[in-house]
Each structure stands twice: as structure tokens, then as C-alpha cells.
Amino acid sequence: MKSSHEREQLIKDINVLLTQAYDSTLDEIHALLKRIDDVDDDEDLKAIKVKKLEKIYALMVLCLGMKFKTK
């Protein structure tokens, strides 16, 4: 049977391990959420680029159409 001091020390050691595991888990969750956010940002940037390219293409078509009409 363990003495009360041994039990207290064991509880403290377990609490330290639990706290470390909790912190580690929080760090992993934060890293995963950051990666998800980065992916969302990348997808947003891609969508913005596509829209810009579509506008450029539409302007080019419009300009070419005007050029042919004036000849």
C-alpha cells in the first residue's frame, strides 16, 4: 500500500502528464485548423485569380470585337 505522500506525488505526476498531453493535443488541433485556413485562403486566392482572368478574357474579346467592327 502506498503512503499518502507517494499517492500525492503519483497524482501530481499524472496531472503533469495529462497537462502535457492536453497541451500537445491543443497544439495539434491549432496546427490542423491553421492548415485548413491556409487551404481556404489558397482556394479563395485561386477563385480571385480565375475571376480576374475571366474579366481579362472578356475585355480581350470585347476589344477584338471592336477592332474587327471598325475595319
QUIVENMO-V897325 format. One record per residue. N is the residue number from 1. SS is DSSP state (hx for helix, st for strand, lp for the rest). OMEGA is omega in radians with two decimals (NA if undefined). Layout:
n | ss | omega
N | SS | OMEGA
N | SS | OMEGA
This chain:
n | ss | omega
1 | lp | -3.10
2 | lp | 3.08
3 | lp | -3.12
4 | hx | 3.09
5 | hx | 3.12
6 | hx | 3.10
7 | hx | 3.13
8 | hx | 3.14
9 | hx | 3.11
10 | hx | 3.11
11 | hx | 3.10
12 | hx | 3.14
13 | hx | 3.12
14 | hx | 3.12
15 | hx | 3.09
16 | hx | 3.14
17 | hx | 3.11
18 | hx | 3.13
19 | hx | 3.11
20 | hx | 3.13
21 | hx | 3.13
22 | hx | 3.13
23 | hx | 3.13
24 | hx | 3.12
25 | hx | 3.09
26 | hx | 3.11
27 | hx | 3.13
28 | hx | 3.12
29 | hx | 3.13
30 | hx | 3.13
31 | hx | 3.12
32 | hx | 3.11
33 | hx | 3.10
34 | hx | 3.12
35 | hx | 3.11
36 | hx | 3.13
37 | hx | 3.11
38 | hx | 3.11
39 | hx | 3.10
40 | hx | 3.12
41 | hx | 3.12
42 | hx | 3.13
43 | hx | 3.08
44 | hx | 3.13
45 | hx | 3.10
46 | hx | 3.14
47 | hx | 3.10
48 | hx | 3.13
49 | hx | 3.13
50 | hx | -3.14
51 | hx | 3.11
52 | hx | 3.14
53 | hx | 3.11
54 | hx | 3.11
55 | hx | 3.12
56 | hx | 3.13
57 | hx | 3.14
58 | hx | 3.10
59 | hx | 3.12
60 | hx | 3.13
61 | hx | 3.14
62 | hx | 3.14
63 | hx | 3.13
64 | hx | 3.10
65 | hx | 3.13
66 | hx | -3.11
67 | hx | -3.13
68 | hx | -3.13
69 | hx | -3.09
70 | hx | -3.12
71 | lp | NA
